[in-house]
């Protein structure tokens, strides 16, 4: 059992921290305020190998581990939670093509996905199927060399801006066994997008419905075999949950650092806030919970890398705990700032808004408890 980072891991983390400080943090407030999607900045991240973190090297990927990815996303999110989280989604979609696609599919998309010449979105959730993902209704009917898609996907990050949509669709019977995975490309006839959603946070990435109306997709775009889509989706979510947890921790750590600085700067009743024991205790609890969540997340990432039988359960534990702790710490940091924390002049209110959705996406934290309890009760 190792608790120290290796030399390479430290280098990845330092590189991501420098990128976050130079390319994300100075612009995050404006991106949030103007709902601006920073594509060119994402491509700068891709030039550092961050758009194909666990994609194989033969198509331009970095071939790193889930543990490495967790360190990277924790560092990036301190600069801009929303942008780091979108990069995680792009990586997840690319990983699905790399892992389950054939050589023709890998060569077709991945060299341009790893540079972010092409941008990818992941499409699972539907207006009537969120937590119950296996009940999705978007139907794909085989018609010669094509599938004809009808239905819609909801809450899709990158919708309308992305070029590649890795979609879970129903090709067979009801339930998980009837779901397949298709890559739908922007510009295909019958593909359209809803109006941009107005959101509480995550404003530096567009979110909208993806709509299929007799959308014709080549059968050659089927990833894996028919009926394998749900397995692909769930395996992707193990890694996605780690990344979203890591993003929560990185943002919360930035909030904690700002709270520490504020306690030393601000004076009330003739003394710095840092001299009040109630606030000292609050800070101590925030730091302790963050460290506990980080250790749980890194352990879960190690299990996902090793494909241990309990990897999914630990990924769910880590996601649930890290996102709850991350939101709580950012919220406490806002409270420490008092009225100033509520102002746009300080980043705390943005941290809180951005982190709130981490308790919902990639499986709600209630669903994480379902997964954990199901595994615990197997024996």
JOHU-V465820 format. One line per field, one symbol per residue. ss: DSSP state (a for helix, b for strand, c for the rest). psi: psi as a letter, one per 40 degrees, with the letter a starting at -180 (. if undefined). burial: I if it has 24 or more other ideal C-beta (glycine too) atoms within 12 Angstrom, else O. A space follows every 50 residues. Layout:
ss=???
psi=???
burial=???
This chain:
ss=ccccccaaaaaaaaaaaaaaaaaacccaaaaaaaccccaaaaaaaaaccc ccccccaaaccccccaaaaaaaaaaaacccaaaaaaaaaaaaaaaaaaaa ccaaaaaaaaaaaccccccbbbbccbccbcccaaacccbbbbbccbbbbb bbbbbbbccccccbbbbbbbcccccaaabbbbbbbcccccbbbccccccc ccccccbbbbbbbbbbbbaaabbcccccaaaaaaaaaaaaaaaaaaaaaa aaaaaaaaaaaaaaacbbccbbaaacaaaaaaaaaaaaaaaaaaaaaaaa aaaaaaccccaaaaaaaaaaaaaaaaaaaaaaaaaacaaaaacccccaaa aaaaaaaaacccccaaaaaaaaaaaaccc
psi=hheiiiddddddddddddddddeddeeddddddefhhgdddddddddeee efdfiidefeiefiidddddddddddeddhddddddddddddddddddde iidddddddddddeefdihiihhdiidehcdgdeeiehhhhhgbeiihhh aiiifhhehddidhhhhhiheaiiadeehihihhihehhehiiiihihid afeehihiihhhgfhhhhdeehhaiheedddddddddddddddddddddd dddddddddddddddhhifeiideehdddddddddddddddddddddddd dddddefideddddddddddddddddddddddddddebdddeiedieddd ddddddededifhidddddddddddded.
burial=OOOOOOOOIOOIIOIIIOIIOOIIIOIIIOIIOOOIIIIOIIIIIIOIII IIIIIIOOIIIIOIIIIIIIIIIIIIIIIIIIIIIIIIIIIIIIIIIIII IOOOIIOOIIIIIIIIOIIIIIIIIIOOIOOOIIOIIIIIIOOOOOIIIO IIIIIIIIIIIIIIIIIIIIIOOOOIOIIIIIIIIIOIOOIIIOOOOOOO IIIIIIIIIIIIOOIIIIIOIIIIOIOIIIIIIIIIIIIIIIIIIIIIII IIIIIIIIIIOIIOOIOOOOOOIIOOOOIOOIIOOIIOIIOOIIIIIIII IIIIIOOOOIIIIIIIIIIIIIIIIIIIIIIIIIIIIOOOIOOOOIIIII IIIIIIIIIIIIIIIOIIOOIIOOOOOOO
